[in-house]
Amino acid sequence: MAKKSAIDKNKKRIQMVEQQKTKRAALKKTIKDKNVSQEDRFKAVLKLASLPKNGSKIRIRNRCEVTGRPRGNYRKFGMSRIAFRDLASSGQLPGITKASW
């Protein structure tokens, strides 16, 4: 089980990303637009840099929904390989069968 503080910190980052998504997208669009004056683009760069870093999508860490483990996650299921194996072996994941050939 991961530390509660690490899990909570990641949840705060997810919320912050959702709040700042439109603001960041607008600033990035202004920065990339070549028709906008260079001064306005530079101001947009400064504004983007002044926003909190945790509002960036890249700061979110994929974690297991069951245990909070940060490594060995399957995106499709949202859980780590260890939790996946435990739940699949006990038959709690529908449609998952153990491979045998």
N, CA, C and O of each residue as an XYZ file, in Angstrom:
404
protein
N       0.842     -1.177      0.000
C       0.000      0.000      0.000
C       0.885      1.239      0.000
O       1.826      1.343      0.787
N       0.581      2.159     -0.875
C       1.353      3.391     -0.985
C       0.992      4.336      0.155
O      -0.028      4.176      0.826
N       1.862      5.329      0.352
C       1.592      6.319      1.386
C       0.344      7.124      1.025
O       0.133      7.480     -0.134
N      -0.459      7.399      2.017
C      -1.685      8.167      1.804
C      -1.373      9.559      1.270
O      -2.117     10.096      0.450
N      -0.273     10.139      1.736
C       0.073     11.492      1.300
C       0.396     11.521     -0.191
O       0.056     12.487     -0.873
N       1.045     10.481     -0.707
C       1.372     10.427     -2.132
C       0.107     10.272     -2.975
O      -0.020     10.879     -4.039
N      -0.819      9.459     -2.490
C      -2.079      9.260     -3.208
C      -2.890     10.553     -3.216
O      -3.437     10.937     -4.249
N      -2.967     11.222     -2.070
C      -3.716     12.471     -1.967
C      -3.095     13.569     -2.820
O      -3.808     14.356     -3.443
N      -1.771     13.621     -2.847
C      -1.073     14.622     -3.651
C      -1.399     14.438     -5.130
O      -1.596     15.411     -5.858
N      -1.453     13.188     -5.563
C      -1.780     12.904     -6.964
C      -3.225     13.282     -7.275
O      -3.516     13.770     -8.367
N      -4.129     13.061     -6.326
C      -5.531     13.438     -6.532
C      -5.684     14.947     -6.639
O      -6.483     15.438     -7.437
N      -4.918     15.690     -5.834
C      -4.940     17.153     -5.923
C      -4.443     17.621     -7.280
O      -4.981     18.566     -7.857
N      -3.410     16.952     -7.786
C      -2.883     17.299     -9.107
C      -3.930     17.063    -10.190
O      -4.072     17.873    -11.105
N      -4.657     15.966    -10.089
C      -5.697     15.655    -11.070
C      -6.770     16.739    -11.061
O      -7.224     17.174    -12.119
N      -7.177     17.175     -9.869
C      -8.180     18.243     -9.752
C      -7.662     19.551    -10.329
O      -8.393     20.261    -11.019
N      -6.407     19.871    -10.051
C      -5.828     21.117    -10.533
C      -5.712     21.129    -12.055
O      -5.914     22.163    -12.693
N      -5.387     19.981    -12.627
C      -5.308     19.876    -14.085
C      -6.674     20.147    -14.701
O      -6.776     20.854    -15.703
N      -7.724     19.589    -14.105
C      -9.074     19.807    -14.615
C      -9.477     21.276    -14.530
O     -10.133     21.793    -15.435
N      -9.089     21.951    -13.447
C      -9.437     23.360    -13.272
C      -8.727     24.244    -14.286
O      -9.323     25.187    -14.807
N      -7.466     23.953    -14.573
C      -6.658     24.851    -15.397
C      -6.552     24.416    -16.853
O      -5.796     25.014    -17.620
N      -7.291     23.395    -17.242
C      -7.177     22.854    -18.595
C      -7.446     23.909    -19.660
O      -6.662     24.044    -20.600
N      -8.538     24.659    -19.533
C      -8.905     25.638    -20.559
C      -7.942     26.815    -20.588
O      -7.587     27.308    -21.659
N      -7.518     27.267    -19.410
C      -6.592     28.397    -19.335
C      -5.257     28.055    -19.986
O      -4.705     28.851    -20.745
N      -4.746     26.873    -19.686
C      -3.473     26.437    -20.266
C      -3.585     26.251    -21.776
O      -2.676     26.615    -22.521
N      -4.698     25.686    -22.220
C      -4.887     25.463    -23.660
C      -4.932     26.791    -24.416
O      -4.358     26.913    -25.498
N      -5.614     27.782    -23.843
C      -5.696     29.090    -24.503
C      -4.322     29.749    -24.596
O      -3.974     30.319    -25.630
N      -3.540     29.672    -23.514
C      -2.206     30.265    -23.533
C      -1.292     29.548    -24.529
O      -0.527     30.195    -25.243
N      -1.367     28.228    -24.580
C      -0.542     27.480    -25.524
C      -0.929     27.778    -26.967
O      -0.070     27.823    -27.847
N      -2.216     27.980    -27.210
C      -2.679     28.332    -28.552
C      -2.131     29.695    -28.956
O      -1.717     29.885    -30.100
N      -2.126     30.631    -28.033
C      -1.575     31.968    -28.301
C      -0.085     31.892    -28.578
O       0.420     32.574    -29.470
N       0.615     31.071    -27.825
C       2.069     30.949    -27.998
C       2.406     30.367    -29.370
O       3.361     30.811    -30.008
N       1.647     29.396    -29.824
C       1.937     28.728    -31.098
C       1.485     29.529    -32.317
O       1.966     29.288    -33.424
N       0.565     30.480    -32.129
C       0.021     31.251    -33.247
C       1.056     32.253    -33.757
O       1.471     33.152    -33.025
N       1.462     32.094    -34.997
C       2.488     32.972    -35.587
C       1.928     34.328    -35.984
O       2.696     35.264    -36.204
N       0.604     34.459    -36.080
C      -0.013     35.734    -36.472
C      -0.076     36.731    -35.320
O      -0.254     37.928    -35.545
N       0.067     36.253    -34.107
C       0.038     37.129    -32.925
C       1.409     37.795    -32.794
O       2.435     37.202    -33.125
N       1.406     39.035    -32.306
C       2.675     39.762    -32.181
C       3.600     39.061    -31.191
O       3.159     38.329    -30.306
N       4.871     39.303    -31.366
C       5.876     38.627    -30.548
C       5.759     39.039    -29.076
O       6.025     38.231    -28.186
N       5.370     40.268    -28.821
C       5.207     40.734    -27.430
C       4.081     39.982    -26.733
O       4.219     39.551    -25.589
N       2.955     39.830    -27.446
C       1.817     39.119    -26.857
C       2.150     37.646    -26.615
O       1.732     37.065    -25.613
N       2.899     37.055    -27.531
C       3.313     35.661    -27.352
C       4.242     35.531    -26.145
O       4.147     34.570    -25.381
N       5.125     36.487    -25.981
C       6.036     36.459    -24.834
C       5.277     36.631    -23.529
O       5.596     35.986    -22.531
N       4.275     37.500    -23.534
C       3.444     37.683    -22.337
C       2.693     36.395    -22.003
O       2.529     36.048    -20.833
N       2.240     35.692    -23.038
C       1.540     34.427    -22.822
C       2.490     33.382    -22.230
O       2.093     32.580    -21.385
N       3.748     33.401    -22.682
C       4.749     32.479    -22.125
C       4.962     32.762    -20.644
O       5.031     31.840    -19.833
N       5.065     34.039    -20.297
C       5.265     34.415    -18.888
C       4.053     34.024    -18.037
O       4.206     33.555    -16.909
N       2.851     34.220    -18.585
C       1.639     33.842    -17.851
C       1.582     32.335    -17.626
O       1.224     31.863    -16.547
N       1.946     31.587    -18.677
C       1.947     30.130    -18.561
C       2.968     29.675    -17.529
O       2.716     28.736    -16.774
N       4.104     30.331    -17.495
C       5.141     29.967    -16.529
C       4.739     30.326    -15.103
O       5.199     29.702    -14.147
N       3.879     31.333    -14.964
C       3.480     31.752    -13.619
C       2.390     30.846    -13.025
O       2.153     30.876    -11.818
N       1.735     30.050    -13.864
C       0.720     29.122    -13.351
C       1.393     28.029    -12.526
O       2.570     27.740    -12.740
N       0.671     27.416    -11.585
C       1.257     26.352    -10.768
C       1.686     25.166    -11.624
O       0.981     24.769    -12.552
N       2.847     24.608    -11.303
C       3.378     23.486    -12.077
C       2.521     22.240    -11.929
O       2.460     21.425    -12.849
N       1.864     22.077    -10.801
C       1.024     20.898    -10.591
C      -0.236     20.922    -11.445
O      -0.970     19.934    -11.485
N      -0.499     22.025    -12.125
C      -1.640     22.107    -13.024
C      -1.348     21.523    -14.387
O      -2.239     21.440    -15.232
N      -0.100     21.113    -14.615
C       0.278     20.531    -15.888
C      -0.073     19.047    -15.909
O       0.112     18.340    -14.918
N      -0.578     18.588    -17.044
C      -1.028     17.202    -17.153
C       0.119     16.215    -16.985
O      -0.092     15.084    -16.546
N       1.304     16.628    -17.324
C       2.462     15.741    -17.272
C       2.835     15.372    -15.833
O       3.554     14.396    -15.615
N       2.360     16.131    -14.860
C       2.704     15.871    -13.457
C       1.876     14.753    -12.821
O       2.189     14.296    -11.722
N       0.830     14.316    -13.503
C      -0.024     13.258    -12.952
C       0.695     11.917    -13.072
O       1.275     11.602    -14.111
N       0.649     11.145    -12.011
C       1.278      9.829    -11.972
C       0.188      8.772    -12.036
O      -0.777      8.834    -11.275
N       0.326      7.802    -12.933
C      -0.627      6.691    -12.975
C      -0.416      5.815    -11.746
O       0.685      5.319    -11.505
N      -1.469      5.634    -10.982
C      -1.393      4.835     -9.770
C      -2.501      3.792     -9.769
O      -3.543      3.967    -10.400
N      -2.256      2.715     -9.054
C      -3.239      1.647     -8.901
C      -4.428      2.177     -8.097
O      -4.249      2.830     -7.070
N      -5.631      1.893     -8.568
C      -6.833      2.341     -7.863
C      -7.041      1.555     -6.574
O      -7.679      2.051     -5.645
N      -6.516      0.349     -6.507
C      -6.720     -0.502     -5.345
C      -5.690     -0.210     -4.266
O      -6.044      0.011     -3.108
N      -4.402     -0.210     -4.647
C      -3.336     -0.100     -3.660
C      -2.587      1.222     -3.693
O      -1.931      1.578     -2.714
N      -2.668      1.956     -4.793
C      -1.931      3.205     -4.916
C      -0.507      3.015     -5.412
O       0.283      3.960     -5.412
N      -0.174      1.805     -5.832
C       1.185      1.501     -6.302
C       1.477      2.290     -7.583
O       0.663      2.295     -8.507
N       2.644      2.960     -7.640
C       2.924      3.818     -8.800
C       3.540      3.100    -10.002
O       3.612      3.679    -11.086
N       3.977      1.880     -9.837
C       4.650      1.184    -10.943
C       3.925     -0.095    -11.312
O       3.192     -0.674    -10.510
N       4.147     -0.518    -12.545
C       3.565     -1.769    -13.016
C       2.061     -1.703    -13.168
O       1.357     -2.633    -12.776
N       1.551     -0.596    -13.743
C       0.109     -0.424    -13.890
C      -0.358     -0.775    -15.290
O       0.330     -0.516    -16.277
N      -1.539     -1.367    -15.355
C      -2.214     -1.591    -16.621
C      -3.224     -0.461    -16.788
O      -4.126     -0.307    -15.965
N      -3.078      0.321    -17.839
C      -3.979      1.452    -18.064
C      -5.412      1.004    -18.278
O      -6.353      1.645    -17.807
N      -5.570     -0.096    -18.990
C      -6.912     -0.577    -19.315
C      -7.734     -0.885    -18.067
O      -8.945     -0.664    -18.044
N      -7.080     -1.388    -17.042
C      -7.779     -1.773    -15.821
C      -7.601     -0.775    -14.692
O      -8.380     -0.786    -13.739
N      -6.589      0.095    -14.772
C      -6.362      1.094    -13.734
C      -5.829      0.513    -12.440
O      -6.058      1.058    -11.360
N      -5.114     -0.601    -12.558
C      -4.561     -1.205    -11.352
C      -3.205     -1.828    -11.655
O      -2.844     -2.063    -12.809
N      -2.471     -2.086    -10.586
C      -1.137     -2.649    -10.740
C      -1.221     -4.126    -11.101
O      -2.262     -4.769    -10.961
N      -0.105     -4.632    -11.565
C      -0.050     -6.037    -11.989
C      -0.326     -6.979    -10.825
O      -0.905     -8.049    -11.012
N       0.085     -6.587     -9.628
C      -0.087     -7.440     -8.453
C      -1.558     -7.506     -8.046
O      -2.098     -8.586     -7.808
N      -2.204     -6.329     -7.968
C      -3.622     -6.295     -7.618
C      -4.458     -6.971     -8.703
O      -5.442     -7.651     -8.412
N      -4.053     -6.775     -9.953
C      -4.769     -7.412    -11.061
C      -4.731     -8.927    -10.937
O      -5.747     -9.600    -11.105
N      -3.554     -9.453    -10.642
C      -3.413    -10.912    -10.539
C      -4.234    -11.466     -9.373
O      -4.885    -12.503     -9.498
N      -4.195    -10.762     -8.239
C      -4.967    -11.219     -7.082
C      -6.463    -11.247     -7.380
O      -7.143    -12.231     -7.087
N      -6.973    -10.159     -7.967
C      -8.407    -10.092     -8.254
C      -8.811    -11.070     -9.353
O      -9.885    -11.668     -9.288
N      -7.955    -11.237    -10.364
C      -8.276    -12.165    -11.449
C      -8.258    -13.606    -10.959
O      -9.093    -14.408    -11.376
N      -7.319    -13.946    -10.083
C      -7.237    -15.315     -9.562
C      -8.441    -15.666     -8.704
O      -8.891    -16.812     -8.690
N      -8.960    -14.675     -7.989
C     -10.125    -14.939     -7.143
C     -11.438    -14.803     -7.907
O     -12.511    -15.002     -7.338
N     -11.356    -14.460     -9.211
C     -12.559    -14.405    -10.043
C     -13.368    -13.144     -9.884
O     -14.557    -13.141    -10.201
N     -12.773    -12.079     -9.408
C     -13.513    -10.836     -9.198
C     -13.471     -9.894    -10.399
O     -14.147     -8.865    -10.402
N     -12.679    -10.239    -11.425
C     -12.642     -9.441    -12.656
C     -13.382    -10.224    -13.737
O     -12.901    -11.270    -14.173
N     -14.539     -9.738    -14.178
C     -15.322    -10.493    -15.164
C     -14.615    -10.539    -16.515
O     -14.046     -9.548    -16.974
N     -14.664    -11.715    -17.141
C     -14.105    -11.877    -18.468
C     -12.631    -12.182    -18.505
O     -12.085    -12.377    -19.590
N     -11.956    -12.233    -17.364
C     -10.529    -12.505    -17.307
C     -10.332    -13.971    -16.926
O     -10.809    -14.432    -15.889
N      -9.620    -14.687    -17.788
C      -9.303    -16.086    -17.488
C      -7.804    -16.282    -17.560
O      -7.113    -15.577    -18.294
N      -7.307    -17.230    -16.805
C      -5.893    -17.530    -16.809
C      -5.537    -18.252    -18.111
O      -6.245    -19.156    -18.554
N      -4.439    -17.836    -18.699
C      -4.023    -18.441    -19.961
C      -3.507    -19.847    -19.723
O      -2.759    -20.103    -18.779
N      -3.924    -20.763    -20.607
C      -3.392    -22.126    -20.552
C      -3.423    -22.687    -21.965
O      -4.433    -22.585    -22.661
N      -2.329    -23.271    -22.377
C      -2.267    -23.838    -23.725
C      -1.412    -25.064    -23.762
O      -1.250    -25.671    -24.821
